[in-house]
Amino acid sequence: MPKLNTRPPKYCRMNKYAVVYLNGKPRYLGLYGSPESKVAYSRFVAELQANPNPIFFLSAKEKHVTVRELTAAFLDHAAASFDYKDYSHCRVIVLDFLDKLYGDNFPVEDFKPRCLKLVREEMVQSRRFCRRIVNRYTFRIISIFAWGVEHDLVPEAIWRALKAVKSLREGEEGTFDNEEREPVSDDIIRRTLPFMPPMLRAMIQLQRILGMRPNEIFKMRVGDIDTTRGNGLWYYVPGS
């Protein structure tokens, strides 16, 4: 699919009508010089700047979106909006499974629940993920199609049909579940602390006192800790 120029299309005249050209095709705005056409042009430029991918500006008759086009547009969105961890999960789902099976010219309107189940079965057979992760990744695929509905790339009926796919239950054939994590006893923590680097030792002691999650400890920064209030207490205020 052709890429857009970095500059917005010009406000042009065709007979008595105002038009803009996108991908070589005119988009009619109304009578040339009319206030309505200029408002329509401003709106068009604003939408173009918000969504520079040409796929968003195809007409209903032209918009035969494939699964690969949907996933490519979604990954562009994810790269700009998600943190690195969430974006990495999305890339795994798209590149290793979704595009692997449906990355040819498969149209999104033909992606039915049976297709989603086939992608899920591919994840199960890979033995890379436990049942909970497979269910979580399956939900992420549905969320990609929900994003497509929001941006007029996917028919709403397709997304609603995909939502009808039920999660894998415990004990289903081919799936496995990881053992539940057990808490570490205080005695093991006490005997292990002397052998740890000072920073890691402080992190574990703080986590034990406050009941914080490991990722919350790792996100702490010195600049987020206020030690200047004069009452002997330190205040931790996360940036987000």
C-alpha positions, 0 to 999 in steps of 0.5 A: 500500500502506498505511503503518504507524503509528509505534507498534507494534500492541497485544497484543489478545484475540480470544476465547481467542487473542492477536492483533495487527492489521496493516493491519486484519487479525489476526495470531494469536500463540497463547493469550491471556496465555500465555508463548508468545504474549508471546514471539511478540508481542515477536518481531513488534514487533522484526521490525516495527521492523527492517522498517517497510515493510508489504510485509514482513508480508504472508502468503504468500497476500497477498504478490503483490509487484510489481517496483515494490514490490520496487524501492521497498523496495530503494531505501529499504534502499539509501538507509539502507545504501549510500554516496551513489555506490552509491545513485545507481547504484541509482537510475539502474538502477531509475528509468531502466530497471527501473521504466520497463519493468516499473514497472506491476503486473508481478509479481516471479514473472513477471520471467524472464531474458527480462525481464532481457535486455530491460532490458539491451537498453534500457541498450545502446540508450541508448548511455549506458554501455559494455559493462562498465557494462551488465554491471555494472548487469545484475548489480546488478539480479540483486542487487536480486532476491537482496535480495528473496529474503533478505526473502521478497519474491521466490521463490528460483527467480526469482533463480537463473534470472536468474543464468543470464543470461550477461554481454555479450561483447566485440564484441557487436552494439550494444555499445561499449568505452571505450579503456583508460586509459594511464598518464601519463608522468613527464615530463608530470607533471613539466611540469604540476605547477608550474601546479597549485594546491598541494593538487592538486600534493601529492595527485598527488605523494603518489599517484605515490610511494605508488601510491594510487588517486585515490579513496583520495587524495580520502578522506584526512583530516588527522585520519587522519594521525598525525605525533606518533610521534617517529621522523620518519615520518607514519602514515596510518590510514584510518577505514574 
